[in-house]
Amino acid sequence: MIDTAAGFAETVSARCEPVVLRGLCRHWPVVEASAQGWAALAAYLARFDTGQAGQAFIGAPAIEGRYDYGDGPDGFNFERASMSLTQGLGRIGAAATDPSLPSVYMGSLPADDFAPGFAAENALEILPPLARPRLWLGNASRVACHYDSFDNLACVVSGRRRFTLYPPDAIGDLYVGPIDHTLAGQPISLAAGAAPDDPRYPRFAANAADRAIVIELEPGDALYLPKLWWHQVEALDSANLLVNYWWDAFAAGPDAPYVTMMLAMIAIAERPVAERQAWRAFFDHYVFRPEGHPLAHMPPERHGLLGPLADNYGRIRAIAMKMLRGG
């Protein structure tokens, strides 16, 4: 049984594969409250509410909770509004009993800001202290297929959730949308949410559709999602709450891999094909290392900057920052 953050990192995170953890959080007081119904859950959460306003998606009944691109003034099929946690809980409860009302979705609310004290009462010892809970609440919905650049543990509190997963290497077959015009921060797959065999996305039907992994979770269950795994999330009941945690299980410092990719885009992406292939060989050799350490043929004391990262992180970062400043 895993009961420490180190054990979780070694036995779960290091595999870089999704893992279902049945009943992981069923002991939480918030899960016990949710078993009594939405009113009891709302009352439990209202104890922590600071009154801080958060962003909510407001969707007309016609979209059936499928928040996506659309014909709205900002290019989406929903509106945005600000409301407190208690206000959101109330509107979600009302819409759950009256389908003529607009649906409400409030995502990624940091519990420490919107419900301080929640984390202390509903704790998970298997995560590092920097992994803090976020609240996701709403009516029945479908969140478009996207990825996260952090490790993700999603814990279902109220309502059932269905996750449809695709591995990172399916990215070319998912027909991903813009990276700078997104629903909530991350680019989404246009194909995963389209009708089956949509002629606009032939590679999805041919290469990706059959690779989907579908997982359904009940209240108290959790799902670990490694970085870069694509996931569509459906809240299946009329009122739902999920708590998630994001963290980087293997960060060596403050620099994120996504930043490196963005820099590589401007430095490499539009060079000639032959030159891109040459840089790919260098990235493989020095970064991805499919054949092992690039200086395995030399004694460790002569590895220099390619020695242990713990000893060289600051030096490498200083060199890179100097280069970026034009030094």
N, C-alpha and C positions, 0 to 999 in steps of 0.2 A: 504493500500500500504506500502511495506517495503522500508524504506529509510535510515536506519542506520545499522551499523554492529551489534549492540546489538539486534535489531529487527530481523535481518537475523538469528543470532545464535539461538534466542528463538523460532522463528516460522518455520524455515527451517532446520537448522543443527541438532537441538535437536531431530528431528524425525528419523534421520538416514535412510532416504528413498530418492531415487532419485526424483528430482523435475525439471520439464521443465519450463523455464522462457521465454516465447515467447516475442520477441522484446526488451529484456532487454538492449541490446547494439546497437540498430539500430541508436541511436543518435550519435554514435562515428564518428568522422571525417574519421577514417580508413575504416569504413563500407561504408560511403558515397563515398569514393574514389574507393572502390572495385566495386561499382555499375557501375562505368565507364569502367571497364575492368581491366585485369591484368597489362597492361602497366601503367595505372593510379595508381593502387595500388603499383606497384614497385617504381614508381616515388615518391609517398608519403613516403614510408618506407626508400628510399635512402636518404632522408633529414636527417635521424637520424643515418645513418650507421657510425660506428666508424672504420670500416675496420678490426675489430677483426675476426679471423678465427674460425669457428665452425665446428663441425663434421656433415657430411652428409652421408646418405646411398645412394649408387648408384646401381640401379637394372637393369639388362638386360631386354629388352622388354618382354622376354619369361615369367618372373615371374609375369607380370601384376600388379606390385606394391604390391605384397604380400611378404613382408620382413619376413623371417622365418629361421628356421634351414635348413641346406642344406649341399652340398658336397664341399663347399669352404674350403680353407686352415684353416680357423678359425671356421669351423663348421656351417657357415651361407650361405645363398643363395645370398648374396649381398656383395659389397665392401664398404669400408669406405674411405672418402676423406675429406680434410679440405678446406673450402672456406668461404669467407665473406658473409654477408647477401645479398649484392648487386649481388655478383656472383651467389649465390644460386637462387635468384629471376630471374636472367637472364636465367640460365639453366633450371629452371622450366618452364619459359615462352616458351623457345625454344622447350622443349620436349612436351609441351601441343599442339603444332601445328605440330610436326613431330613425329609420333609414332615409328619411327625407332630408335630414340635416347633413351639412357638409362633414366629411371625415376630417380628423385631426391627427397629425403626426408630429411628435416632438422627439428629436433624436440627438444623441451625443451630449446630454446635459451632464456636466461634471458634478457628481454627487457632493463633492466637498464644497462647491459653491451654492448649489441649489438645495441641498439637503444635508448640511453638515451634521454629523452624528450617525448618518446612515451606514457608513463604512464600518464604524466601530461595532454596530449591532449585527452587521451582516458581513462577516470577515471570511477571507480565504487565506489560510496560512501557506498555501503552496505557491503563492505569487510573491515576487520581490516587493519591498515597500513602495517603490516608485510606481508600481502598477496600481492606479486608482480607478474606482468604479465610475462608470457613466450610465445614465438612465436613458432608455429608449421606450417611449410609450405612445400608444395610438390605437386607432381602430384597425379593422382588418386592412392589410396593406401588402404591397409587393415592392420591395426596394430593388431597384435595378441592379443587375450583375456588375460588380466592381471588385476591386482588390484593396487591401490595406498594406501600407509599407511598414507596419509593426506587427508583432505577434498579437493574436487576438484570442481572448477567452470570452465566449458569449454564454451567459447563464440565463435560462428562461425562468421567469418568476410567475407570470400570469399569461394564460393563453398558450396555444401550441404554435411552434415555429417550424417552418420547413426551409431547409438550406439546400440549394442546388449548387454544387461545387464543380469547378473546372481547374485543372492544374495550371501552374504558371506558363508552361510551354504551349498552352492553347491560345495564347494572346493573338497570334496572327490569324486565327480562324474565328475570333469572336467579334471582329469588326468594331473596334473600340472607337468611341467618339472623341471629341476634342479634349485636350488635357487642360485647357484654360477656360472652358465654358461647361461647367459641370453642375449637377443637381445639388451636391453637398460636399464638394471637395475633391473627390476622386473621379477620373474618367470612367465611363460605363460601357458595357458591351451593348451595341445596338441589336445584335443578332439574337442574343440569348432571350430577350424579351419579346421578340417578334413571333409571328405565326410560324408554325412548322413549315419547312420547305419554302420559306419566303425567297423568291427568286433574286432578291438583292444581295443575299448572303450565301452563295453556293458553298463556300468553304466550311461554313458552320455546319450545314447539313451533312456534308461529306466527311468532315474530319473531327468535329467537336461534339456534336449532339450526343453521340453514343458514349462519349467519355464522361458525361455528367454523373456525379455522385449525389444522390438525393438522400437527405437525412431529416427525420422528423423528431422533434424534441418535445417532451412534456414539461410542465412546471417542475423545477428541481433539477432538471438535466442541464448539461453544459457541453459545449463544443469548443475544442481548441483548433484554431485556424492559424497555420503558419503564415508568415509574410508572403504576399504576392499570389496567394491562392484566390482565384476568382470565386465570388459567391453572390448568388441572388437569395434574398431573404424574404420569406412570406410570413406575415402574422395571420394566422388562420382563423382566429376567433374575433368577436365583435369588439373586444377591448383587450389590450395586451401590454405587458411590460417585460422588457429584457434589460439585464445589467451586463455591461461588457467592460473588459480591461484591455488596454493597449500598452505594450512595452516592447523593448528590444532586448531579447534574451541574450544576445551575444555582442552588444555594443562594446567597442574598445575605447570610445571617446565620444565627443559631441557630434561628430560628422556622420551623416546618414548616407547610405548607398544611393538614395534617390538624387541627392545633390550631385554626386559623381556622374550619374546618368545624364542629368541636365547639362553639365559642363561638357560631357562627351558629345552631346547632340550638337552643340555649337562648334566644337573643335573638330569633329570627325564626320558627322552624318552626311555632309554634302561634298566630301572629297571624292575623287575618282574611285570607281569600284576597286581597282587593283590596290590603291593605297588603303582603302578601308579594310581589305582583306589582310594587308600587311599589319595594320594596327590590331586587327582581331588576333593575329598570331602572337603579338606582344602582350595583349591583355590576357590571353590564355596562359602564356608562359609565366607572367609576373603576378597576375591577379587570381585567375581561376585555377591554375596549377593542376591540370588533369594528370600530369606526369610527376607530381610531387614538387618539393621545394626547388626553386630555380638554381640554387647553389648547393644542391645536395652533393655535388662532386668535389666540394671544397670543405675544409674543416670549419666548424661553427665560428671560431674566433675570427675568421676572415669574411664573414657574411656582411659586415657593415650595416647599411640601412636595411638589408634584407634579413637581419637577425630578428630575434623575438620582438613582436610588435609592442609588447609592454615596455621594452627598453627604447624603442625607436619612434613611437607614435609622435611625440612632441617634435622630434627632429624632422620627420617627414612632413608633418603639418606646417612647420615653419618654412621649409623649403617651398612647399606648394603655395602658401600664402604670399611669399615673396615673389614667386613667379606671377601670381594673379595680379599683384600690384605693379608688375612690369619691372621688377628689380632683377 
